Amino acid sequence: KTFEQKFPGIAVRVERSGAERVFTRIAQEYQSNIAAVDVANTADQAHVIIWRKEGLLAPYLPQEVVENYDKIYYDPEGLEIVTRVLVSPFGINTNLVKMEDAPKSFTDLLNPKWKGKLGIEQEDSDWLAGIFGSLGDPRARKVFRDIVANNGMSVRKGHTLLSQLVVSGEVPLALTVYNYKAQQLKVQGAPIDWFSIGSAIARPNGIGVARKAPHPHAAVLFYDFELSPEGQKIIADLEFVPTSKKIDTPLNKLPMTFVDAKVAIDEYDKWKNLYRQLFNIRGT
């Protein structure tokens, strides 16, 4: 909306869906020689990396990025840039659990008081990979197996739904909410707060200009806008973690461990299968 106000001659058409659906749709369109997308912005950087490998993205590196973004946030060729970071902390219902009683370690979740109170998102296998990197494989594997065996784990599809279930009290403690949604609900007065045990697992969100963009000039304008201080301020106001160094917010000072997108690609089946085993997830 703000972009359209700034550039009134451009009408933005937004196609919004889950990262996997967006990824699949763009790949299918390119295979059919259909150029329908100008800018792709996904919550799963692994998809942007695949698009880059398959030649779907155009190189473009604004000077704004070189001057005001850490190098970990952009590809030197300009094929992908991280505009925001999704953090996956714990979500807690503050009417049912006091923050001072929140777990301080994963082994604290073995306490019988958490029986029937824990929840997790259905497809956070990359989060699990990050936790294993912090705790070590044998220890993390045993801890999660014991937690599920002793206290159970409610598995839900969708991070927004999981946050809403924390608010309703159906899931008093969720292991993998998105911090922005929990914070938005908290600001609205809902009984929810969020915290991390150690460094929170974080997912870089990538953006890229399509190589066959039907409106390349408008695409570059939008790209520049989202990476500008004005665009990054909007991201911060929505409780996302912005990546520009020009935006001063407590959100981008959180201790974070980044999900390795390359691991998520090359070892996807491994972590998906382990996630399903540990949390007793059935189906495809």
C-alpha positions in Angstrom: 0.0 0.0 0.0 2.8 2.4 0.9 4.7 1.6 -2.2 1.6 2.3 -4.4 1.2 5.7 -2.7 4.8 6.5 -3.3 4.5 5.4 -7.0 0.9 6.0 -8.0 1.4 4.9 -11.5 2.1 1.3 -10.4 -0.6 -1.1 -9.3 0.8 -4.1 -7.3 -0.8 -7.5 -7.8 0.1 -9.7 -4.8 0.0 -13.5 -5.0 0.3 -14.7 -1.4 0.5 -18.3 -0.4 2.7 -20.7 1.5 6.4 -20.8 0.6 6.2 -24.2 -0.9 3.2 -23.3 -3.1 4.9 -20.1 -4.3 8.1 -22.0 -5.1 6.3 -24.7 -7.0 4.1 -22.3 -9.0 7.1 -20.1 -10.2 9.0 -23.2 -11.2 6.1 -24.6 -13.2 5.5 -21.3 -14.9 9.2 -21.0 -16.0 9.1 -24.6 -17.2 6.1 -23.6 -19.3 7.9 -20.5 -20.5 5.4 -18.2 -18.7 6.8 -15.0 -17.3 4.3 -13.9 -14.7 6.3 -12.9 -11.7 8.4 -9.7 -11.2 9.6 -10.1 -7.6 9.7 -13.2 -5.4 9.8 -12.8 -1.7 9.7 -16.0 0.3 9.9 -17.1 4.0 12.1 -20.0 3.0 15.5 -18.9 1.7 16.2 -22.4 0.5 13.7 -21.8 -2.3 15.5 -18.6 -3.3 18.8 -20.5 -3.5 17.1 -23.1 -5.7 15.7 -20.4 -8.0 19.2 -18.9 -8.2 20.7 -22.3 -9.2 18.1 -22.8 -11.8 18.6 -19.3 -13.3 15.3 -17.8 -12.4 16.7 -14.7 -10.8 18.4 -11.6 -12.2 21.5 -10.0 -10.7 20.9 -6.7 -9.1 22.8 -5.3 -6.1 21.7 -1.8 -5.0 24.3 0.5 -3.3 21.9 0.7 -0.4 22.6 -2.9 0.4 26.3 -2.7 0.0 26.5 0.2 2.4 23.9 -0.7 5.0 23.5 -4.5 5.1 25.9 -7.1 6.6 27.4 -9.4 4.0 25.7 -12.4 5.6 22.4 -10.9 4.2 23.2 -10.7 0.5 24.7 -12.6 -2.3 27.7 -10.7 -3.8 26.2 -11.1 -7.3 23.0 -9.6 -6.2 20.8 -12.6 -6.9 19.3 -12.7 -3.5 19.0 -10.4 -0.5 17.6 -11.0 3.0 15.0 -8.4 3.8 13.8 -9.8 7.1 14.4 -12.7 9.5 11.7 -15.0 10.9 12.5 -16.0 14.5 11.0 -19.2 16.0 11.0 -18.8 19.8 8.7 -20.4 22.4 5.2 -19.0 22.8 3.5 -19.0 26.2 0.0 -18.3 27.5 0.6 -15.8 30.3 -2.7 -16.5 31.9 -1.8 -20.1 32.5 2.0 -19.9 32.9 4.0 -17.2 34.6 7.0 -16.1 32.6 9.2 -16.8 35.6 8.0 -20.4 35.5 8.9 -20.8 31.8 11.5 -23.5 31.0 15.1 -22.4 31.1 16.4 -25.5 29.1 14.9 -28.2 26.9 15.4 -30.7 29.7 13.0 -28.6 31.8 10.3 -29.8 29.5 10.6 -33.2 31.0 8.9 -31.9 34.2 5.5 -33.6 34.6 3.9 -30.2 34.9 4.1 -29.8 31.1 2.2 -33.0 30.4 -0.5 -32.3 27.8 0.5 -28.6 27.5 3.1 -28.6 24.7 2.7 -27.9 21.0 4.8 -27.6 17.9 4.3 -26.7 14.2 4.0 -29.6 11.8 6.8 -28.8 9.4 9.6 -27.1 11.3 12.2 -29.7 10.4 14.8 -26.9 9.7 14.2 -25.6 13.2 15.1 -29.1 14.5 18.3 -29.0 12.5 19.2 -25.8 14.2 18.5 -27.2 17.6 20.6 -30.3 16.9 23.4 -28.1 15.9 23.3 -26.3 19.2 22.7 -29.3 21.5 24.4 -32.1 19.6 22.7 -35.0 18.0 22.7 -37.7 20.7 21.6 -35.3 23.4 18.9 -33.6 21.3 17.5 -36.9 20.0 17.2 -38.3 23.5 15.7 -35.1 25.0 12.9 -34.8 22.4 12.1 -38.5 22.5 11.8 -38.3 26.3 9.7 -35.1 26.2 7.2 -36.7 23.7 7.1 -40.0 25.6 6.6 -38.4 29.0 4.5 -35.3 28.3 3.2 -35.6 24.8 3.3 -33.0 22.0 0.3 -31.5 20.1 1.3 -31.1 16.4 -0.5 -28.3 14.5 -0.3 -27.1 11.0 0.5 -23.4 10.6 2.4 -21.0 12.8 -0.5 -18.5 13.0 -2.8 -21.2 14.2 -0.3 -22.4 16.7 0.0 -18.8 18.1 -3.8 -18.6 18.3 -4.0 -21.9 20.2 -1.5 -20.5 22.7 -3.8 -17.4 23.2 -6.9 -19.7 23.6 -5.0 -21.8 26.2 -5.4 -25.0 24.2 -1.6 -25.1 23.8 -0.2 -23.3 26.8 3.4 -23.6 25.6 4.4 -23.9 22.0 8.0 -24.6 20.9 7.9 -23.0 17.5 5.7 -19.9 17.1 6.9 -17.0 14.8 7.9 -14.1 17.0 6.2 -11.5 14.8 2.8 -13.1 15.2 3.1 -13.7 18.9 4.3 -10.1 19.3 1.4 -8.7 17.2 -1.1 -10.7 19.4 0.6 -9.5 22.5 0.4 -5.8 21.5 -3.3 -6.4 20.8 -3.7 -7.4 24.5 -3.8 -11.2 24.0 -2.4 -13.4 26.9 0.7 -14.4 25.0 4.4 -13.8 25.3 7.5 -15.3 23.7 11.0 -16.2 24.8 14.0 -18.3 23.7 16.2 -20.9 25.3 19.7 -19.8 24.3 19.8 -18.4 20.7 16.5 -18.5 18.9 16.4 -20.4 15.6 16.0 -17.9 12.8 15.1 -18.2 9.1 16.4 -15.6 6.6 13.7 -14.4 4.2 15.1 -13.9 0.7 13.9 -11.6 -2.1 14.9 -11.7 -5.7 14.0 -10.0 -9.0 12.8 -12.5 -11.6 15.1 -12.9 -14.6 12.1 -12.8 -17.0 10.2 -10.1 -15.1 7.4 -8.8 -17.3 7.7 -5.4 -15.6 11.5 -5.1 -14.8 11.6 -1.4 -14.0 8.7 -1.6 -11.6 10.3 -4.8 -10.1 13.5 -2.9 -9.4 11.5 0.0 -7.8 9.7 -2.3 -5.5 13.0 -4.2 -4.7 14.7 -0.9 -3.8 11.7 0.2 -1.7 11.6 -2.9 0.4 15.4 -2.6 1.0 15.2 1.1 1.8 15.0 2.5 5.4 11.4 3.4 4.7 10.5 -0.2 3.7 12.6 -1.7 6.4 10.8 0.5 9.0 7.5 -0.9 7.8 8.9 -4.4 8.3 10.0 -3.5 11.8 6.6 -1.9 12.6 5.0 -5.3 11.7 7.2 -6.9 14.4 9.4 -8.7 11.8 13.2 -8.6 12.3 14.6 -6.1 9.7 18.1 -6.6 8.2 19.1 -3.0 7.4 21.6 -1.5 9.8 19.7 1.8 9.5 16.8 0.5 11.5 17.4 0.5 15.3 15.0 -2.0 16.9 15.4 -4.5 19.8 14.3 -7.2 17.4 17.5 -7.3 15.4 19.6 -7.5 18.5 18.2 -10.9 19.5 20.6 -13.7 19.9 19.9 -15.8 16.8 21.1 -19.0 15.2 20.4 -19.0 11.5 19.0 -22.1 9.8 21.5 -23.2 7.1 19.5 -23.0 3.9 21.9 -25.3 2.1 21.4 -27.9 4.8 17.7 -27.5 4.4 18.1 -28.3 0.7 20.7 -31.0 0.7 19.5 -32.8 3.8 15.8 -32.0 3.6 14.6 -35.6 3.6 16.9 -36.5 6.6 15.5 -33.8 8.8 11.9 -34.1 7.7 12.0 -37.9 8.4 13.6 -37.4 11.8 11.1 -34.6 12.7 8.2 -36.9 11.9 9.7 -39.7 13.9 10.4 -37.7 17.0 7.0 -36.0 17.1 4.9 -39.0 15.9 3.7 -37.2 12.7 1.9 -39.5 10.2 0.9 -39.0 6.6 2.8 -37.4 3.8 
